[in-house]
Amino acid sequence: MHITSAEMIELGLKDNGSDNQGFMGANADLPGANADLRGANADLQGANADLRGANADLQGANADLRGANKDLQGANADLQGAKADLWGVNADLQGANTDAVLHGANADLQGANADLHRANADLHGANADLQGANADLNMSRDKSSDEEPQPTQDHEPHTEKDEAKDLDLVYALSDRPPWYLCILLGFQHYILAFGGIIAVPLILAEPLCIKDNNVAKSQLISTIFFVSGLATLLQTTVGTRLPILQGGTFSFITPTLAILALPKWQCPEPSSDGATNGTGVLLHGDDEVWMSRMREIQGAILVSSLLQIFLGLSGLVGLVLKYIGPLAIAPTINLIGLSLFIEAGKKSGGHWGIAALTVCLILLFSQYLSKVDVPMITYKDKKWKVFQYPLFKLFSALFGMCGAWLLCFLLTVFEVLPSKPAEYGYSARTDISLDAVANSPWFHVPYPGQWGLPTVSVSSVLGMMAGVLASTMESIGDYFACARLSGAPPPPTHAINRGIAVEGIGCIMAALWGTGNGTTSYSQNIAALGITKVGSRLVLQASGILMIILGIFGKFGAFFITIPDPVIGGMFLVMFGMIAAVGISNLQYVDLNSSRNLLILGFSTFSGLVLPTWFHSNPGIIDTGVKELDQVIVVLFTTHMFIGGFFGFLLDNTIPGTDEERGIKKWRDSVGLVDSDDTTDLSCYDLPFCGRVLKRFPFLQILPFLPSYKSRQ
């Protein structure tokens, strides 16, 4: 009974503490209420009076509790006396040979009964005191809630700490794990993003005409890791400030391939004077061949990314998303994966057996063994402990590639694989690109303009804008998923706008450094937050620093060139298939029983496959007499995702249909495109070191990317 009362008093104190927070929040808002200053002061005085009354009630409750404790102590003493009397009765009964002794035993029993009655009376008194204490606490709570009920009820569920408790997080968004844990978990995020980041330069190698230039490929790999690290630091520090990793995006690959497929960017035939110098390093004249193509891609990304920055800084992201729904997003993202099937086939065709093995290993680790936890040892609290870790689930792609890579190495050592380039299976050897490791420098610091000054053409810019819009739509959903898994409240409008703008800045950095790609948020790393239960942004900042360091280490990038093409092809089969499936998953919000929706989906997807294939099969068919206009038409109509997204967007907004039928409402609710209530604690999204400046200048409230921004309903 004593423990229960203490818990009840503790609950009352917590409630009173939350009321005090509500009053402090009211005091913090007083400077902005100049017109109602007098009324606010009067309310504040009344609130203070209520608080004094509540404190008096609490003191009375504490006094009652002390009295109850004393009564309980007296009851315990009486019970002990009764117990002693009973022992005396038993002793008297055992030795009861005379009537006098029996009379003594009866007297002892009566004394014991009297003691028990007194103990019961004391217990009743203690209960009465506890009831009085509870009544005082309820009265104090009622007084406070009558004055300002809303902040107390609405504020509590949305704090970062409460979200972290609900998710059972070890470290929430703003927590600071130990430095060694930051490094370890940061490296884990780096490994998770490894497959997606390294795939980009390997896909672009052939259209950039560096298929046999291993040193150039290693420099591209180092550069994209370096820029991904910079973009990650930028996003986690001044962007959304969520623990979200930035890396290469497949949304830019489709328009890039369309640009490089133009006749003027076709790779020249190998010259008779020798394409290489025998070590896999192209001569200077041949370097200009691929660098000119890279500069064209750099210019397209540089200019088109300004659209993403504009959407973020102007706050027009919400306006654009009002007209973009699942029927426009599904064919766009779906065609990103479907359009890359040729690249996957080229790589896998080098040795279908190795590619199939890679796929089987990835499926084994990611699906069949996903629920198998591996016992691991850790040193915590000055003792060694064994814990279960989902090793296969987190590193399925890495383990699958490494297993197939190891088999290729063994088959190469024992000369099982053919040694002549013309024979089938030669590309599965691991010694083909060893010269790249030997010829690459130990350290190479990527720098802006390392391939030359970017060039800009209208056709390339317009084609790349389709990739910018697709990347923007995908990232917004990632922000809300990341916030949910890191224990943070849903991101406010200013954080979303700032995140999109920072992604645009990251794409401009990628263009200046020359990665041949942009940057976007990585969904697979967001999923890892829910598994590791660590949502601290410091971990992702450590991952960004690791990517920068490893990007400077030249031979590290060259080492990945030795991965055989069939192994990469097997990874592509799984990865590109997943991208296509993610696009299709957006249809879960749409009424698929509607003939309207089926027509839009089928026509937009099928057109996105037919038109680019026809244009590739009929080069030179477009001849308007204006060369630049011809290039614009060819680039746009050979970009699969642009065709599918354009027709999906156009038909979905012109053919009549309800919001429920189109899936607009469900989709917006699922990605969190709703305004947070005014009492949500959003301090985790504030910019560092800018709080005083933002409060000093009221005009900053009109800027939609700053924490001081006041969204208008």
N, C-alpha and C positions, 0 to 999 in steps of 0.2 A: 504493500500500500504506500510506503514511504517513497519508493522509486518512481511509481506512477505519478505521484504529485509533483516530484521534481521535474519530470519530463513535461508535465502540463505547464508548469511555471516557465520552463525554457521555451516552450512553444509561444507562450504569451510574450516573453521578452523578444523573441524573433519577430513576432508580428509588430510589436511596438517599434523595433528597430527599422522594419520596413516602412512604418508610418513616418518615422523621423526622416528617412531618405526621401519620402514623398514631399515632406515639408521643405527639406533642403532644396529639392528640385524646384519647388514653387518659388523659394527665395532667389534661386539662380535666374529665374525667368523675369524677376521684377524689373531689372534695368530696361527690358524691352517694352514694358507696359507703362509708358509715360502718361498716357491718358487716364489709366485706371489706377494711378499710384496711391491715391488716398484710400480707395476701396480695398486695394491689396494690403495696405498697412493695417486697416481695420480687421481684415480677415486674418492677417498674421497675428495680431494681438489676441483675437479670439482663439486662434489655433494654439498660441502659447498658453493661454488660460486652460484650454482643454488638456494640453500636455502636462501642465502643473497638476491638474486634477487627476490625470492618468497616473502621474508619478506618486501622488498621494495615495491613490487606490492601490498601486503596486506596493508601496510601503506598508499599507494596511494588510495587503495579501501576504507580504513577507512576515509581518508580525503574527498573523494567523498561522502561517506555516511553522514559525518557531514554536508557537503554542502547541500546534498539532504534534510537532516532534517531541516536545516535553511530555505531552499526554501519552504518546507512544512509548517513550522511555519508561514512564510510570507503569503503563500497562505491562511492559516487558518485565519490570521488577515484580509486579504483582503475580504475573504468571510464574516467575521463578520461585516466589514464595509459595504459591499453590503447589508447585511441583515438589518443593521440599516437604510441605505438609503431607502430600500423598506418599512420599517415601517413608515419612514417619508412621503413617497409617499402616503401610505394608509391614513395617518392622513390628508395630504393635500387634498386628493380626498374627504374625508368625509366632510371636511369643505370648499370645493371649491365653494364659492359664487361669486367670482370675477375672471376676466381674469388674474389678477396679481398672484392670488393664483395658477391658472392652469399652468401659466408659471413657477412658482416655482416648481410645481410637475414634470413638464417635465424636468426641470434642475436636480432634484433629480434622476429621472429615468436614465438620461444620465450618471450621476455620478455613479449610481449603475452598469450600463453596463460597464463603464470603470474599475470599481473595479473587476468585474467578468473576464474581459479580462486579467487584470494583474494576477489574481489568476490562470487562465488557463496557462498563460505563466510560472508562477512559477512552476506549476505542471509538465509542459513539461520539464522544467529544472531539476526538481527532478528526473523524469524518465530517462533523459539522464545521470545524475550522477549515478543512480542505474545501468544502462546498462554498464557504464564504470567500475563500481566496479565489476560487474559480469565478465566482460572481463578480468580484472586484476586477479581475482580469478581463472578463467579458464586457463589463461596463466601460473600462478604459479603452478597450478596442472599439466599442461602439461609438464612443465619443470622437475618437480620431477618425473613424470611417465616415461619420456623418459630415465631418468638415471637408474631407478630400478623398473620396473613395476610389476614383478611377486610377490614379497613378499607382496605387498599391496593387490593384488587381491586374492591371495590364502590363506593368513593368516587369514583374518577376519572371514570367515564362520566357522572356526574350533576351535575358542576359547571357553573355558568352559562357559564364561559369555553369549556368543551369543547362545550357545546350551541351556542354562538355560532359556534365554528369549523366545526362540522358543517353549520350552515346558511349559512355564509359571510356572516355579518352584518357590516355596517360598524360599527354601534353596537349593543351588547347592551342588556339591560334596565337595568342600573345605570350604563351609560356616560353621559358628559356631552358631547353634541355642541356645536359652537360655537353661540353665541346666534343668529346669523343663520340657521343651518341649522335650529335649533329653530323659529324663526318661519316660515320657508318651508315646512317639512314640516308644521308645525301648521296653517297655512292650507290646505294640501292636504287634511288630514283634515277640516277644516271644510267644504270644498267637497264632499268625498265624502258627508258626512252631510247636506248641504244639502237634497237632494230629500226624504229621509225626514222631516226635522224640519219643513220648511215645509208638507208635505202635511197634517199634523195639524190646524193651525188652519184651513186651507182646506176640509177636509172638514167640520169642525164649524161653519163659518160659517153655513150655512143652517139646521141644526137649532137653533142658538143664536139665530136670528132676527137675524143681523147680515149678511145677504147683501148689503145695500146700504150698510152702515155701514163704509166703507173705513178710517176712522180707528180704529175698534174692532178691525178685522182686523189693521191694522198694529201696534197695541199688543199683540195676542195673539202675533204673530210675534216681536216684540222680546222679549216676556216668555219665550217658550219657548226662544229662543236664550240668553237670560240665565241661566235656570235650568239648561239643559243644560250651560253652562259651569261653573256652580257644582257640579253633580253630577259632572262629569268630574274636576274638581280634587279633590273629596272621594274619589272612587273610586280615583284614581291615587296619592293620598297616604296615606289611612288605610283604604281598602277592600282589594281584592285587591292593590293596588299594581302591577297590570299595566297596560300601555299600551292601555287600552280606553276608547273614547269612549262617553259617555252621551247619549241623546237621547230624543225622543218615541217612544212605543211604540204600534203598531197593536193590541196586545192589549187596550188599554183603549178603543179606539174602538167596538168592537162593543157592549159593555155600555153605553157612553155613549149611543150611538144608540138603544138599547132604552129607556133611562131617559127621554131627551128625546122619545120617541114616545108616552109616556103622555099621556092626554087633557089633564091639567092643564098640560102643558108645550108644547102645540101653539101655534105662532106665531099671534098675533092678526092679523086682517085689517088692512091699512093704513088708518089713521084718515083721516077727511076733512080734519082740520086740518093735514095735512101730516106725512109721516113723516120728511122731511128738511128742511133749511133751504136746499136748493139747491146745496150744495157736497159732498154725500155725508156730512155730519155729522148724526147723529140728535140730536134735542132731548133734554133731560134726562129727561123722562118716558119716552121710548122707550128710553133707556139702561137704565132699571130693568127693562125687559122682558127683555133678554138677560143682565143682571147677576144677576137672580134665578135664571135657569137655570144660569149659571156657578157660583153659590154652591152649588147642589144637587150639581153634579158635583164641586166642590171637597170638599164634605163626604163624599161617597161615596169618593173617592180617599184622603182623609185617614184615615178610619177603616179602610178595607180594607187600606191599606198597613201598618197595625200588624201584620197577619198575616204579612207578609213580614219585618218586623223581628223578630217572635217566632220565625219559622222559622230565621232566621240566628243570633240571639243564643242560642237554646236548643240549636242543633245538630240540630234535627229534620229538616233538609233531607234528610239521608241516609235517615232513616226513611220519609219521604214518598215518596222516589224508589224505595224497595223495592217499592212497589205501583203505580207508574206506569211503564208501558212504552210501546213504540212504537205499540201499538194504541190507546192513550189519547191520545198526543201527536199522531199523524198527523191524525185528524179534527179535533182542537182547532185546530191551526195552519192546516190546510187550509181550515177554515170561516172563519178570520179573513180570508183573501183572497177566498173565494167570496162572503162576505156583503157585500162592498164593491163588487160589480159594478154596483149601481144608481148609486153615487156616480161611478164611472168613466164610466158611460153618460151621466149628466147633463152632466158636463163635456165629454166628447167630442162629444156631440150638438150642441153649438153650431156646430161646423164639422168634419165627419168628415174632410174633406180635410187640414186642418191637424193633426188628431189622428193621422191615418195617417202624415203626414210626420214627426211627432215620433217615432212608433214606429219608422219606417224608419231615421231618423237614429240613434236609440239602438241599434238592432240593428246598424247599419253600424259604429258606433264600438266597440261592446262585443264583437261577434262577428267580423265580417269583417275588421276592422282591428286586432283585439286583439293580433296577433303582429307588427304593424308598429311598429317603434321609430323615433321621430323624432330626428334629430340635434340635440343641444343643445350650447351652449357654456358652459363653466364656467372660473373662474379658480382654479387650485389649484397649490400649490408654486411660486408666483411665475411662473406661465406659463398661457396660455390653452389649454384642452384641449377637444376635441370628444368627447362621449359619447352613447350611444344611450339614449333614455328612452321607456318605454311610455306615452306621453301619451294615446293614444286609449283604452287599456284602463282607465286610472285615472279619466278624466273623461268617460266615455261618456255618462252621464245629463246632465251639465252641458252638454256640447257639443251633444247632441241637442236639449235644451230651448232653448239659445241660438240654434241654427240656425233652429228653427221660430219663435222669438220675433222674430228679425231679419226673417224673411220677413213675419210679420204686421205688423211696423213699416213695411216698405216698401209693403205692400199698403194700409196705412192712409194713408201719406203721399200715395200716388198715387190715393187715393179708389177703389180697386178693391173694397174691402169695403163693404157697405151701411152707410148712416149712420142708419137708422131702427131703433130697438130691436126693433120687431115683425118685422123681416125676418130671414131665415135667414142666419147668418154674421156678424151684428152683434157677437156676443160675442168674435169673433176680433180685433177692433180693439184697439189698444194705447193709445188715448187715452180710454178709458172711465173709468179710475180715476186720471187724472192729478191730480185735486183732492186725492186722499189724500196725495200727496207734498207738495203746497203747504200743506195744512192741518196736517200732522204737525209736531210740534216738532222742533227740531234734536236736543235731548237729552231723554230721558225715562228716569228710573231706576225700573225696576219695584220694587215693595216688597210685603211680605206684607199681605194684606187689602185690596189696592187695589180690589177689586170688592165689598168688604163682608165681613161675618162669614159663614163657610161654614155651610150648613144640612145637617142629617143626617136621613136616613130609612132605615128598615130595608131596604126593597126595593132602594134604590139601592146600599147597602153590600153586600148579598148578591150582587147582580148584578156589582158591580165585583170581587168576590173571585175570580171566574172568570178575569178578566184578570190579577190578581196571580199566580195559580198558573201560568198559561200563560207569563207573563213570567219567572217564576223558573226554570221548566224550561228555557226557551230560553237564559237567561243562563249556566247551569252549563256547558252545552256550549261556549259562547263563551269561558269562562275557560280551558278546557283548550286550545282552538284558539289562543287568544292567547298562552298560555305557550309552546306549541310553536313558534310563529312568531317570538317575541321572544327565543328562546334561553334561556328560563328552564325549570327543572325543573317537572314537573306540580305544580299548586298543592296544598298540603296541606289538611287538613280545616279548620283554623282560618282559612285564607285564603278558602276557599269560603264558610264561614259568615259571615265578616265582609263579604265582597263582597255577599252577598244582603241582609244587614242594612243595608249602606250604600245599596243600591238602594232599599230600603224608605224610608230617610231621604230619598233623592233624590225619591221619589214624594211624601213628605209636604211637602218643599220646593215641589214643583210644585203641590201642592194649596194651600199657603199663599199662594204668589205668584199662583195662578190661571191656569195654562196650559190647563186643561181636559183635561189628560192627565197621565201619569206619566213615568218615565224608565226606560230599559233599555239594555243593551249593544248596540252596533251591529256587526253581523257584517261589513258591507262595509268598515269601517275595519280590522277584523282582517285581512282578505284583503290590504289594502294593505301591511301589515307585511312579508309575504312578497315583495312586488314591490319595495318601496323598500330592503329589507335594513336598515332602521333600526328597532330594537325598543326604543329608549330611552323610558322613561316621561316624561322631560322634554319630549319632542316633544308628547305628548298633553296635558301640563300647559300648554304654550304654546298649544295649540289651545283648551283651556278658557278661558284668559285672553282669547284673541281673541274667542270667542263672547260673553263677558261684555262686552267693550268694544263690539262691534258691536251687542249687545242694548241698550246704553245709547243708541246713536246712532239716534234716532227715525226719521229719514228713510230710513235704510238698510232698516228693516223695511217702511216704506211703499212703497219702490221695488219690492218683490216683488209688491205688489198689482196692478201693471200687467201682470203675466204673463197673457195671454189664457186664458180657460177651456179652449178646445180643446187648448192646449199642455199645460196641467195634466192634462187628461183623457188625453192620449197617454202622459204619464208614469205616470198611474195604471194604465193598461192593462198596462204592463210591470211596474210595481212590485207591484201586487196579484196578478198572475199568478205572479210569482216567490215571493211569500209562500205562495200555495196550493201551488206546486211544492215548496217547502221542507218543508211538512207531509207531502206524499206521499213525499219522499225518506227519511223515517224508516222506511218500509216495507221498505227494503233489508235490514234485519236480521230480518225476519219471514218465516216459511215461507208463501209465497203459494200453495203447492199444497194448503194445509190448508183444508178447507171451514169449519172452525171460525173461522179468521182472516178468511176472506172474508166470512162472515156478520157478524162483529163490525164489520168495517170498513164494509161496505155499509150495514148498518142504522144505525150511529151517524152516518155522514155524511149519509145520506138523511133521517134524522130531524132532523138539524140544519138542513136546508133546509125540510122540510115544516112542522114545528110553528111556527116563527116566522112563516112566510108565512100560515098559517091564522089565527094570533092577530091579525096585522095586518089580515087581511081581515075579521075578525069582532070589531071593537072593542066592548067592553062585554059580551062573552059570559060573562066571569067575574064572578059576583056572589055572594059568600059571605056578604054582610051585614056583613063587616068590611073597611073600605076599605083599611087597611094590608095586610091579607092578600091582597086582590085585587091590589094593586100589586106585592107580592112575587112572586106567581104569574106575573103578566104580564111583569115584567122578566126573570125567570129563563127563561121559556119563549119569550121573543122574542130571547134572546141565543143566536145560532147556536152559538158556540164552547162555551157551557156545555152545551147539549143534546148536541152531538157528543162532547165530552170526558166528560160524565157517563155516557152509555151505553157509550162505549168503555172507561172505567175499570171500570164495574160488570160488564159482560159478560166482560172480560178476566180479572178476578179471581174470577169465580164459575164460568165454564165450564171444565171440566178441560182442562189442556194443559201440556206440558213447557216448561221454560225455553227450550230450543232452538227449539221450535215458536213460542213467543210472541216470540222474539227478545230476551228480557230480557238474557241474558248478553252477546251480541254488542253490544247497544246500550250497556250499562254499560262494556264494554271500550273502545268507540269514543269515548265522551265522557270517558274517563279516570277513571271512578268506582272507582278502585282505590287502595289505600294505598301511599305511597312507602316505600322501605326506609329504615331508620334512619340510613344513612350518606349520604343525599342532602343536599347543601348547600342549605338552604332559607332562607338568611339574606336573600335578596332579598325575601322576604315579611314580614320583621320590621317591626314598627311603628317609626317614627323616634322617637328620644329616649326610648324606653321600656325598653330592654334591662336597665338596672340595677334599675329598679323591679320588673320582672317576676321577676327572679332573687331579689330580696330577700324577696318574699312568696310562700311555697310554695303558699298556698291559691289563688292565681291559676291554678294548673294545672288546676283543675276548670272554668274558664270556656272553653267551646269556640270562642270567637272570638279568643282571644289566642295569640300565638306560643308561650307557655309551656305550652299545652294538651297534655296527654299523651293521645292517642287510645287507646282500649281496643279491642283486636282482638276 
